[in-house]
């Protein structure tokens, strides 16, 4: 048998997305040919490796596109401090539920243990069949706007269909795992007390924040942006959601429709409006290019328009969405701080996640540009 081929790119190196626009050396090494061969042997349906074609630039795990005699697959590797087979299991059950309900979600390949992931040394591996469609945004950052409003509208349609498909999946949330979206602070009657509980459940996060005025910082933002939000969110039905809805987590047909949805790594129980606000936050505001003043309310309205063809939104829903949007990122940003400070021991990146992401994104919504964006969005959605 010929030796499997590997394509590292033109310079033979592998870089990943950083916290800004530049590419950086990965925290987790790229998957090698020998590693892929050994792991694929644990997934009988995959067959032996033929070629390893591409390494994902996403930074929180290592993933590669592998070709075997049985087709194309995405092989993904996590450090066990980030994910174990047990902590991946609810995510995989959710994906299976969505597939059974008709949503185009790639199949998960079962291991020789009968489980959907395996542990090996310090690592956890999962294997997915590739979805059908064009990976048009494959190498773009998460906060990438849609190429055009047609894609935004189609993504809204697909998000509405996903929320319909998610109904009936009644698993609890995934708890204080790193790099998981969550929904404990904003719906609490006392959001600051809930934030204190969130930090207390994550010792590395607490240690990082110990010498920072994080309580008054969060109290100021929650007070300025979250007026009346807990009461509104208390009425929102809980739902397992994607929580990372951006164009590079979608595959596309030639006519511009969404043909597959993937990367459910942040999925957990939140609510539909939380997921919708996250989709707008991820795609309508160019956080990595804010000096250029880019905030795409037309794209956000196109996404909302597509969503409403499947899931109706009342005027009260839009009002809740407008209040939720400026703060929807807070819990995941805290999870990123916890990841950098605790698992990687990278205080510089943790500081960026805290100052620029957790606080900075919320503060932008207090700026004239941010307030104007929310007002235009709310007005356009209720017109």
NORBELZI-V615605 format. One record per residue. N is the residue number from 1. RES is the residue in one small letter. PSI is psi in radians with two decimals (NA if undefined). D_LAST is the distance of its C-alpha to the last C-alpha in Angstrom with 2 decimals. Layout:
N/RES/PSI/D_LAST
N/RES/PSI/D_LAST
//
This chain:
1/x/2.39/63.75
2/x/2.62/62.26
3/x/2.33/60.92
4/x/2.46/57.11
5/x/2.68/55.33
6/x/2.37/52.91
7/x/1.89/50.58
8/x/-0.06/49.73
9/x/3.08/48.17
10/x/-0.50/49.85
11/x/0.09/51.41
12/x/0.04/52.45
13/x/3.01/50.39
14/x/2.10/47.41
15/x/2.76/44.70
16/x/2.92/41.49
17/x/2.35/38.23
18/x/-2.83/38.76
19/x/-0.12/36.50
20/x/-2.63/35.79
21/x/-0.29/35.79
22/x/2.64/39.53
23/x/2.57/41.28
24/x/2.85/43.83
25/x/2.47/46.80
26/x/2.58/45.83
27/x/-0.55/46.60
28/x/2.23/47.53
29/x/2.63/49.92
30/x/2.61/48.97
31/x/2.27/50.18
32/x/2.91/53.51
33/x/-0.83/55.08
34/x/-0.70/57.72
35/x/-0.81/55.18
36/x/-0.72/53.02
37/x/-0.80/56.17
38/x/-0.71/57.23
39/x/-0.74/53.87
40/x/-0.48/53.29
41/x/-0.34/56.66
42/x/-0.07/55.12
43/x/1.51/52.51
44/x/-0.60/54.74
45/x/-0.29/52.09
46/x/-0.64/51.26
47/x/3.08/54.70
48/x/2.69/56.31
49/x/2.34/54.56
50/x/-0.79/54.72
51/x/2.66/52.63
52/x/1.99/50.32
53/x/-0.56/47.79
54/x/2.49/45.16
55/x/2.32/44.45
56/x/2.45/40.96
57/x/0.09/39.97
58/x/2.47/38.14
59/x/-0.31/40.06
60/x/-0.11/40.28
61/x/-3.13/42.51
62/x/2.39/44.45
63/x/2.61/43.45
64/x/2.61/44.95
65/x/2.06/44.58
66/x/2.52/47.84
67/x/2.28/49.39
68/x/3.11/51.90
69/x/-0.31/53.77
70/x/0.05/51.06
71/x/-2.76/48.14
72/x/2.45/45.66
73/x/2.75/44.63
74/x/2.08/42.98
75/x/2.17/45.52
76/x/2.37/44.11
77/x/2.28/46.24
78/x/2.63/45.42
79/x/2.54/47.77
80/x/-0.24/48.65
81/x/-0.30/47.54
82/x/-0.88/44.00
83/x/2.47/44.15
84/x/2.93/46.94
85/x/-0.64/47.21
86/x/-0.69/46.54
87/x/-0.31/43.36
88/x/-0.40/42.06
89/x/-0.79/42.76
90/x/-0.65/39.59
91/x/-0.77/37.44
92/x/-0.61/39.44
93/x/-0.66/39.23
94/x/-0.77/35.45
95/x/-0.73/35.50
96/x/-0.68/37.92
97/x/-0.78/35.71
98/x/-0.72/32.77
99/x/-0.75/35.14
100/x/-0.47/36.47
101/x/0.04/32.98
102/x/0.04/32.53
103/x/2.40/30.67
104/x/1.52/32.41
105/x/2.31/34.02
106/x/2.57/37.38
107/x/2.50/40.50
108/x/2.33/42.44
109/x/2.33/46.16
110/x/2.52/48.50
111/x/3.03/51.42
112/x/-0.21/55.06
113/x/-0.17/54.66
114/x/-0.04/52.16
115/x/2.91/49.47
116/x/0.01/46.32
117/x/2.76/47.45
118/x/2.65/50.80
119/x/2.39/52.23
120/x/2.03/54.83
121/x/-2.21/56.38
122/x/0.11/53.62
123/x/2.78/50.92
124/x/2.32/48.61
125/x/2.48/47.85
126/x/2.67/45.34
127/x/2.24/45.16
128/x/2.46/42.27
129/x/2.56/42.37
130/x/2.55/40.10
131/x/2.93/36.96
132/x/2.34/36.41
133/x/3.14/34.48
134/x/2.29/34.21
135/x/1.24/34.11
136/x/-0.42/32.21
137/x/0.39/31.40
138/x/-0.74/34.74
139/x/0.20/35.96
140/x/2.71/32.75
141/x/2.82/31.97
142/x/-0.71/29.68
143/x/1.04/27.09
144/x/2.24/26.71
145/x/2.81/23.46
146/x/2.65/23.02
147/x/-0.52/24.87
148/x/2.95/21.86
149/x/-0.44/18.33
150/x/-0.71/20.02
151/x/-0.70/21.87
152/x/-0.78/18.88
153/x/-0.78/17.22
154/x/-0.65/20.68
155/x/-0.63/21.20
156/x/-0.72/18.11
157/x/-0.82/19.52
158/x/-0.63/22.90
159/x/-0.73/21.78
160/x/-0.75/20.33
161/x/-0.64/23.65
162/x/-0.72/25.59
163/x/-0.61/24.10
164/x/-0.77/25.08
165/x/-0.52/28.48
166/x/-0.33/29.01
167/x/2.40/29.04
168/x/-0.16/32.61
169/x/1.91/33.79
170/x/0.49/34.96
171/x/2.65/36.90
172/x/2.98/36.91
173/x/2.99/35.48
174/x/0.07/37.75
175/x/-2.88/38.94
176/x/0.83/39.93
177/x/2.70/40.50
178/x/2.65/39.90
179/x/0.88/36.88
180/x/2.34/34.85
181/x/2.68/31.33
182/x/3.03/31.51
183/x/1.03/29.62
184/x/-0.49/32.03
185/x/-0.95/31.08
186/x/-0.64/27.40
187/x/-0.05/27.56
188/x/2.48/30.87
189/x/-0.43/31.27
190/x/1.46/33.30
191/x/-0.62/31.75
192/x/-0.72/34.55
193/x/-0.66/37.21
194/x/-0.64/35.53
195/x/-0.70/35.59
196/x/-0.69/39.27
197/x/-0.68/39.95
198/x/-0.83/38.18
199/x/-0.71/40.44
200/x/-0.52/43.51
201/x/-0.09/43.16
202/x/1.56/43.39
203/x/-0.68/46.60
204/x/-0.67/46.11
205/x/-0.78/42.71
206/x/-0.73/44.32
207/x/-0.70/47.20
208/x/-0.70/44.99
209/x/-0.11/42.96
210/x/-0.62/46.09
211/x/0.31/46.71
212/x/2.60/43.09
213/x/1.00/41.14
214/x/-0.57/38.61
215/x/-0.93/38.15
216/x/-0.57/37.16
217/x/-0.86/35.02
218/x/-0.69/33.01
219/x/-0.69/33.06
220/x/-0.81/31.57
221/x/-0.72/28.67
222/x/-0.67/28.07
223/x/-0.69/28.20
224/x/-0.53/25.92
225/x/-0.32/23.21
226/x/0.38/23.73
227/x/2.09/23.54
228/x/-0.02/23.02
229/x/-0.75/22.47
230/x/-0.75/25.70
231/x/-0.67/24.97
232/x/-0.78/21.59
233/x/-0.42/23.29
234/x/-0.42/26.21
235/x/-0.15/24.19
236/x/2.20/23.13
237/x/2.37/25.51
238/x/2.52/27.75
239/x/2.42/27.73
240/x/2.32/29.68
241/x/2.93/27.41
242/x/-0.88/28.03
243/x/0.21/27.07
244/x/0.85/27.59
245/x/1.68/25.00
246/x/2.89/25.35
247/x/-0.44/26.32
248/x/0.00/30.04
249/x/0.29/30.10
250/x/2.56/29.01
251/x/2.72/31.05
252/x/2.49/29.75
253/x/2.93/30.83
254/x/-0.36/31.59
255/x/0.16/28.52
256/x/0.12/26.20
257/x/2.78/25.70
258/x/2.16/26.68
259/x/-0.26/30.25
260/x/2.65/31.30
261/x/2.35/30.26
262/x/-3.03/32.86
263/x/1.36/33.86
264/x/0.48/33.25
265/x/-0.44/35.30
266/x/0.03/32.76
267/x/2.40/31.85
268/x/-3.03/32.33
269/x/2.06/30.83
270/x/-2.06/27.57
271/x/2.89/24.38
272/x/-0.71/21.58
273/x/-0.59/19.05
274/x/-0.77/21.87
275/x/-0.70/22.35
276/x/-0.75/18.73
277/x/-0.69/18.72
278/x/-0.73/22.07
279/x/-0.71/20.88
280/x/-0.79/18.30
281/x/-0.63/21.05
282/x/-0.49/23.57
283/x/-0.36/21.82
284/x/-0.23/19.24
285/x/2.10/21.59
286/x/1.39/24.97
287/x/-0.55/27.03
288/x/-0.05/30.24
289/x/0.67/29.31
290/x/-0.42/27.51
291/x/-0.37/29.83
292/x/-0.07/28.10
293/x/0.58/24.83
294/x/2.08/22.92
295/x/2.02/19.60
296/x/1.47/17.52
297/x/-0.48/13.83
298/x/-0.73/13.46
299/x/-0.71/15.89
300/x/-0.73/14.29
301/x/-0.59/10.94
302/x/-0.72/13.35
303/x/-0.81/15.25
304/x/-0.69/12.48
305/x/-0.72/11.62
306/x/-0.74/15.36
307/x/-0.71/15.82
308/x/-0.24/13.51
309/x/-0.29/15.70
310/x/-0.79/18.45
311/x/2.04/17.33
312/x/2.57/14.56
313/x/2.23/12.58
314/x/2.97/11.81
315/x/-0.62/9.86
316/x/-0.65/13.37
317/x/-0.77/13.84
318/x/-0.69/11.08
319/x/-0.71/12.75
320/x/-0.75/16.05
321/x/-0.72/15.23
322/x/-0.58/14.40
323/x/-0.53/17.76
324/x/-0.64/19.59
325/x/-0.80/18.90
326/x/-0.28/21.21
327/x/-0.02/24.06
328/x/-0.39/23.81
329/x/-0.21/26.55
330/x/-0.84/29.09
331/x/-0.68/31.19
332/x/-0.61/31.63
333/x/-0.70/32.50
334/x/-0.64/35.15
335/x/-0.64/36.39
336/x/-0.74/36.82
337/x/-0.78/38.82
338/x/-0.74/40.96
339/x/-0.88/41.56
340/x/-0.74/42.65
341/x/-0.66/44.70
342/x/-0.92/46.28
343/x/-0.76/46.67
344/x/-0.34/47.03
345/x/0.56/48.44
346/x/1.60/46.46
347/x/-0.49/45.70
348/x/-0.80/44.36
349/x/-0.63/41.59
350/x/-0.67/40.99
351/x/-0.68/40.55
352/x/-0.78/37.94
353/x/-0.66/36.05
354/x/-0.94/36.28
355/x/-0.84/35.68
356/x/-0.61/33.37
357/x/-1.06/31.44
358/x/-0.95/31.44
359/x/-0.78/31.35
360/x/-0.70/30.16
361/x/-0.73/26.90
362/x/-0.70/25.92
363/x/-0.55/27.17
364/x/-0.61/25.00
365/x/-0.24/21.92
366/x/-0.19/23.67
367/x/2.81/24.06
368/x/-0.70/21.96
369/x/-0.76/20.79
370/x/-0.76/19.94
371/x/-0.69/18.10
372/x/-0.69/16.09
373/x/-0.82/15.27
374/x/-0.71/14.05
375/x/-0.75/11.95
376/x/-0.70/10.32
377/x/-0.84/9.97
378/x/-0.72/8.53
379/x/-0.76/5.96
380/x/-0.60/5.24
381/x/-0.32/5.73
382/x/-0.01/3.81
383/x/NA/0.00
//
